[in-house]
Amino acid sequence: MPGHGFEDALADIALWDHLWLVVWFHKNVDFRPKVQPPRSDKKRGVFATRAPYRPNPIGISAVRLLRVAGLNLFVSGLDLLDGTPVLDLKPYVPYTDAIPDANHGWLDASQGAAPEGPRPGDPVGDYEISYEALSAAQLAFLGHEHNVDLKQRLEAALRLGPSPHAYRRIRKDGDCYRLAVKDWRVRFAATGRSIVVLELKSGYRPRELFAADGQAPQVHRDFVARWPRAIDP
C-alpha cells in the first residue's frame, strides 16, 4: 500500500526471475502432528512434510516473476488459494537455494519410490488413465470453448491411485469414485492399475448455477447448458 515505503522495498526485485513467497495458511484450523501427504501411503510427521496443519501455519511457494507494475507483482506457478496472506518476499538465489545432491527424504528411491530423472518417483506408483467418450468430449469443450485445461491437474491426482484421500479430494461414489478438482467434480472407475474417467460435473449447486445474480462463473453455466445432468448433487 502507498505511504509505507513498499515502493522503495520493491526496488530491484524485477532483476530476479524467481521469488520465494512466505505465506500464512489462513484456512488452516488446527495442528496435526501427523498427516498423510498426497504422495505417501502412510502418515508422516508434519515437520517432514509441507502440509498446512502446522503449529504456526507458515508456508513457502517458489514462483516465477513475470513483471512488476508499481506495487503489483505478476507471477506464474502459484500454488496457493486466492486470498492467502503473503508475509514476505525473498529472491530465489540458485547458488544458495538449489542443492543438487540433496536427497528426497521419504520420497527417495531408497524409501521404495522409483526415480524419474532428477525427480523422485511416486511411492504409490503410476496408474494408467483413459477416458470415456463423454468425459473426453467434456474436457475438449472446456479447453476449446473456455480455455480451461483440467486434464493435467486431474491426471496428476489420478496417477497416484484411487484411494480416498483428503488432500487429493477423492472419495467413494457408489461403485465408482469422485475427485474434486477446483470447482469441478470428476467421476471415475478403477480396476487394477487402470483408471477410466467417466464424466465431469460442475461443483456448483443448482441455485448457484441458475441464480439471476450470476453466482456461478459463465463457464459452469455454459457447461451445464450443454450437459444438463452434469450437476454435482
C-alpha positions as CSV (number, residue, x, y, z in Angstrom):
1,M,0.0,0.0,0.0
2,P,1.2,3.5,-0.7
3,G,2.9,5.5,2.1
4,H,4.6,2.6,3.8
5,G,7.8,2.5,1.8
6,F,6.9,-0.5,-0.2
7,E,7.7,1.3,-3.4
8,D,11.4,1.5,-2.3
9,A,11.3,-2.0,-0.8
10,L,10.4,-3.4,-4.3
11,A,13.3,-1.6,-6.0
12,D,15.5,-4.1,-8.0
13,I,13.1,-7.0,-7.5
14,A,12.4,-7.1,-11.2
15,L,16.1,-8.2,-11.7
16,W,15.1,-11.6,-10.3
17,D,13.1,-14.1,-12.3
18,H,12.0,-16.3,-9.4
19,L,10.9,-15.4,-5.9
20,W,10.1,-17.2,-2.6
21,L,6.7,-16.2,-1.2
22,V,6.4,-16.7,2.6
23,V,2.7,-17.1,3.3
24,W,0.2,-17.8,6.1
25,F,-2.1,-20.8,5.6
26,H,-5.2,-18.8,6.7
27,K,-7.6,-21.6,6.1
28,N,-5.8,-23.9,8.5
29,V,-7.9,-24.6,11.5
30,D,-5.8,-27.0,13.6
31,F,-2.4,-28.5,14.3
32,R,-2.0,-32.2,13.3
33,P,1.3,-33.8,14.5
34,K,0.9,-36.5,11.7
35,V,-0.6,-36.1,8.2
36,Q,-0.8,-38.2,5.1
37,P,0.6,-36.3,2.2
38,P,-0.7,-36.9,-1.3
39,R,2.4,-38.9,-2.3
40,S,2.5,-41.1,0.7
41,D,0.7,-44.3,1.5
42,K,1.0,-43.7,5.3
43,K,1.0,-40.8,7.8
44,R,4.2,-38.7,8.3
45,G,5.3,-36.2,10.9
46,V,4.0,-32.8,9.9
47,F,7.5,-31.4,10.1
48,A,8.7,-33.9,7.5
49,T,6.0,-32.6,5.1
50,R,4.8,-29.3,3.6
51,A,1.3,-29.8,4.9
52,P,-0.5,-26.7,6.2
53,Y,-1.5,-28.2,9.5
54,R,1.4,-26.8,11.5
55,P,1.7,-25.2,14.9
56,N,2.4,-21.9,13.1
57,P,0.8,-22.3,9.6
58,I,3.6,-20.7,7.7
59,G,4.4,-21.9,4.2
60,I,6.6,-21.1,1.2
61,S,6.0,-21.1,-2.5
62,A,8.5,-20.6,-5.3
63,V,7.1,-18.6,-8.2
64,R,8.3,-17.1,-11.5
65,L,8.2,-13.3,-11.5
66,L,6.8,-12.2,-14.8
67,R,6.7,-8.4,-14.4
68,V,6.3,-5.6,-11.9
69,A,3.8,-2.8,-12.3
70,G,4.0,-0.3,-9.4
71,L,3.1,-2.2,-6.3
72,N,1.7,-5.2,-8.3
73,L,3.7,-8.3,-9.0
74,F,2.6,-10.7,-11.7
75,V,3.8,-14.3,-11.2
76,S,3.2,-17.8,-12.6
77,G,3.4,-21.2,-11.0
78,L,1.5,-20.1,-7.9
79,D,0.1,-23.0,-5.8
80,L,-1.8,-21.0,-3.2
81,L,-5.5,-20.4,-2.6
82,D,-6.9,-17.0,-3.6
83,G,-6.6,-14.6,-0.7
84,T,-3.7,-16.4,1.0
85,P,-1.8,-13.7,3.0
86,V,1.7,-13.1,1.8
87,L,4.0,-12.3,4.8
88,D,7.2,-11.7,2.9
89,L,9.0,-11.8,-0.5
90,K,12.6,-13.1,-0.9
91,P,14.6,-13.6,-4.1
92,Y,15.2,-17.2,-5.2
93,V,19.0,-17.4,-5.4
94,P,20.0,-20.6,-7.4
95,Y,23.6,-21.0,-6.0
96,T,22.3,-21.0,-2.4
97,D,18.7,-22.2,-2.7
98,A,19.4,-25.2,-5.0
99,I,21.4,-28.1,-3.6
100,P,21.7,-30.6,-6.4
101,D,22.9,-33.5,-4.3
102,A,20.2,-33.2,-1.6
103,N,18.1,-36.3,-1.1
104,H,14.4,-36.6,-1.4
105,G,13.6,-37.8,2.1
106,W,10.8,-40.3,2.2
107,L,10.2,-39.7,-1.5
108,D,13.7,-41.1,-2.3
109,A,14.3,-44.3,-4.2
110,S,15.8,-45.8,-1.1
111,Q,12.4,-45.4,0.5
112,G,10.7,-47.5,-2.2
113,A,10.0,-44.9,-4.9
114,A,11.2,-45.4,-8.5
115,P,13.4,-42.5,-9.6
116,E,12.3,-40.4,-12.6
117,G,15.4,-38.5,-13.7
118,P,16.1,-35.6,-11.3
119,R,12.8,-36.0,-9.6
120,P,11.8,-38.8,-7.2
121,G,9.2,-41.3,-8.3
122,D,5.8,-41.6,-6.7
123,P,5.9,-44.1,-3.8
124,V,2.4,-45.4,-4.6
125,G,3.2,-45.9,-8.3
126,D,1.7,-44.9,-11.6
127,Y,-1.8,-45.6,-12.8
128,E,-2.9,-45.7,-16.4
129,I,-5.6,-43.1,-17.3
130,S,-8.1,-43.4,-20.0
131,Y,-11.3,-41.5,-20.9
132,E,-14.8,-42.5,-21.9
133,A,-16.4,-40.6,-24.8
134,L,-18.4,-38.3,-22.5
135,S,-15.5,-37.2,-20.4
136,A,-13.3,-36.7,-23.4
137,A,-15.9,-34.5,-25.0
138,Q,-16.4,-32.5,-21.8
139,L,-12.7,-31.9,-21.5
140,A,-12.5,-30.8,-25.1
141,F,-15.4,-28.4,-24.6
142,L,-13.8,-26.8,-21.6
143,G,-10.5,-26.5,-23.5
144,H,-11.7,-25.3,-26.8
145,E,-14.7,-23.1,-25.7
146,H,-13.3,-21.6,-22.5
147,N,-9.6,-22.3,-22.4
148,V,-9.9,-24.3,-19.2
149,D,-7.4,-27.2,-19.1
150,L,-8.3,-29.7,-16.3
151,K,-6.7,-32.7,-17.8
152,Q,-3.2,-32.2,-16.5
153,R,-4.4,-31.5,-13.0
154,L,-6.8,-34.4,-12.8
155,E,-4.2,-36.8,-14.2
156,A,-1.7,-35.7,-11.6
157,A,-4.1,-36.7,-8.9
158,L,-5.4,-39.9,-10.5
159,R,-2.0,-41.3,-11.4
160,L,-1.4,-41.7,-7.7
161,G,-4.3,-44.1,-7.5
162,P,-8.0,-44.1,-6.5
163,S,-7.7,-44.5,-2.7
164,P,-9.9,-41.9,-0.9
165,H,-7.6,-39.2,0.3
166,A,-8.5,-35.8,1.8
167,Y,-5.6,-33.9,0.3
168,R,-6.3,-35.2,-3.2
169,R,-10.0,-34.8,-2.5
170,I,-11.0,-38.3,-3.6
171,R,-14.0,-40.2,-2.1
172,K,-16.1,-43.2,-2.9
173,D,-19.2,-42.6,-5.0
174,G,-21.2,-45.8,-5.1
175,D,-19.3,-48.3,-7.2
176,C,-17.1,-45.5,-8.5
177,Y,-15.0,-42.6,-7.1
178,R,-15.3,-38.9,-7.2
179,L,-12.3,-36.5,-7.4
180,A,-12.7,-32.7,-6.8
181,V,-10.5,-30.5,-9.0
182,K,-11.0,-26.9,-8.1
183,D,-14.7,-26.3,-8.6
184,W,-15.2,-29.4,-10.9
185,R,-16.1,-32.9,-9.9
186,V,-14.7,-35.9,-11.8
187,R,-16.3,-39.4,-11.6
188,F,-14.0,-42.3,-12.4
189,A,-13.8,-46.1,-12.1
190,A,-10.7,-48.1,-11.2
191,T,-9.8,-51.7,-12.0
192,G,-6.3,-53.0,-11.1
193,R,-3.9,-50.2,-12.0
194,S,-6.2,-48.7,-14.7
195,I,-8.5,-45.7,-14.1
196,V,-11.3,-44.7,-16.5
197,V,-12.6,-41.1,-16.3
198,L,-16.3,-41.4,-16.8
199,E,-17.7,-37.8,-16.6
200,L,-17.2,-34.3,-15.3
201,K,-19.7,-32.3,-13.4
202,S,-19.9,-28.7,-12.1
203,G,-19.3,-28.3,-8.4
204,Y,-21.8,-25.5,-8.1
205,R,-25.3,-26.2,-6.7
206,P,-28.3,-25.6,-9.0
207,R,-29.4,-22.5,-7.1
208,E,-25.9,-21.0,-7.7
209,L,-25.9,-22.0,-11.4
210,F,-29.2,-20.5,-12.2
211,A,-29.2,-17.5,-9.8
212,A,-30.1,-14.3,-11.5
213,D,-27.1,-12.5,-10.0
214,G,-24.7,-15.0,-11.7
215,Q,-23.1,-16.6,-8.6
216,A,-21.5,-19.3,-10.7
217,P,-18.9,-18.5,-13.4
218,Q,-20.2,-18.4,-17.0
219,V,-18.1,-21.5,-17.9
220,H,-20.1,-23.6,-15.5
221,R,-23.4,-22.3,-16.8
222,D,-22.4,-23.0,-20.4
223,F,-21.2,-26.5,-19.4
224,V,-24.5,-27.3,-17.7
225,A,-26.4,-25.9,-20.6
226,R,-24.5,-28.4,-22.8
227,W,-24.9,-31.3,-20.4
228,P,-27.9,-30.6,-18.2
229,R,-27.3,-33.5,-15.9
230,A,-23.7,-32.5,-15.2
231,I,-24.5,-31.0,-11.8
232,D,-23.0,-32.5,-8.6
233,P,-25.8,-33.4,-6.2
